Amino acid sequence: MLDDQETRSPSATNTALLRDMAEFQSSFALLVSALQSYLVTRSPSFRFEYNALAQANQNAWQELVAKQEFLTANQRTRFNEIANRRIEFFRLPPQMFEIVESDRYRQELFLLKTQAEPLAEDMLSQLDQIVTDQQLMLAQELKKANRSLNQAQWQTLIGGIFALILAIAMAFWLRRQIAEPIKRLTVVTRRLQDGDLSVKAAVNSTDEVGELADSFNCMSGQLQHAFVTLEDKVRERTAQLATANQEIQALNQKLKTENLRMSAQLDIVRQMQHLILPKAEELQCIEGLDIAGFMEPADEVGGDYYDVLYSDGVVTIGIGDVTGHGLESGILMLMTQMGVRTLKEIRETDPIRFLDTLNRTIYKNVQRMNSDKNLTLAILNYAQNQVSISGQHEETIVVRKGGKIERIDTINLGFPIGLEYEISEFIHHTLVQLNPGDGIVLYTDGITEAETINRIQYGIEKLCQVVRQNWQKSAEEIKQAVIDDVRRHIGQQKVFDDITLLVLKQQ
């Protein structure tokens, strides 16, 4: 797992995970060493060290468990194997402690009790038998008793001394072969705990103690290599992070420069949009109609479109809504305005040819731009108290003199512009007769779909209600009443879509 972790990207999370893995490995190795030392010596200090290291290893393990979501699939497989083996391992120490803390904790001592001591007892038993035999002989041969008794006493004394010397020699041998190497290994272990990874244990024998010292030296070497490698990896990852940070700063600076450039371009398009909107003095020059318009983009460049063109006694009104907003939407809005004005200048009056020609032009430009933008568009032509409505857009609101509302659904009067090349079969038109005091209200969905902070939409019913209540006023006053009411409805909520409104009243 450590090797896999070292090959991963030098993020802060991966570096911290690498450090936690090294801490878990180190604490586990020291824990095993303390356990081995206790099993050999039964020293309480090793038992205490084992418990402390077991707790440290548990803490390191919990850190890894908390961060296992950052492991790779391969690392998770190995992580689960380690978890299972770790559970099996920690079941063994209590059994070991029970065996070691019993009377038969050392094989050498067991041999002493089961072989050396019975041998000495047997020897003493034989000596007792000799004494008994000698006493019998003394009883039979009184004259020879004193000499035989003295001889038996000397033999008993010498045998006892020999047995005592043998027992002392065996105890000394056990102490020299087991206890002293263990004490030396304890000193080396403490130096390792203090951070001296270069410490080595002397290997003076080939028995279990010698194997323990050799295992300790291997573990110490592995720990030293692991810590050196970890420090090198941390330095390498730190350097890589510093390089990555410099690259990020450079990219941020580049993005700031690019944002300034894009902001300047968007500002130019926004100015162009406002420049081509109909001026108030143009609207005032149209005889017999009171017209007021309003457009406010949600961002720097909007996707809404409206225009009022007047020539040869015919007033042509266009209103549309490009999908989305931003630079592409703004450019498509400018194309639409130019196309409508061009068709108006060449006096194209047939609504089907008008929208079909405009659609083909917009479609080809959208394809050239490699864009997915399109727009809803309604075209109204007013002449001699009659309005022709064609094209698909929001509902057209017809308001009669007393404030009565009529809503015309335009879904069957056209097709989105720029979405398909051929739409002539979908284009239709309807006629509306206007009398003095009647009028029309056009809008985009930025008004009806305006939301409060609780996501409650303004709705077309509320729009119709405000229009009805203020219809006796001028077109400018009606427009302002609607805009003010929409803003009150939105409140502190952010405006997410362009807002466009056009009010037309026949005088």
Helices and strands as residue ranges (DSSP letters): H 2-6, H 12-41, H 44-66, G 68-70, H 73-90, H 92-100, H 107-111, I 112-116, H 117-140, H 142-174, I 175-179, H 180-193, H 208-276, H 280-284, E 289-296, E 304-311, E 314-322, H 327-345, H 351-369, E 375-383, E 386-390, E 396-399, E 405-408, G 424-426, E 429-433, E 439-443, H 445-448, H 460-469, H 475-490, E 499-506
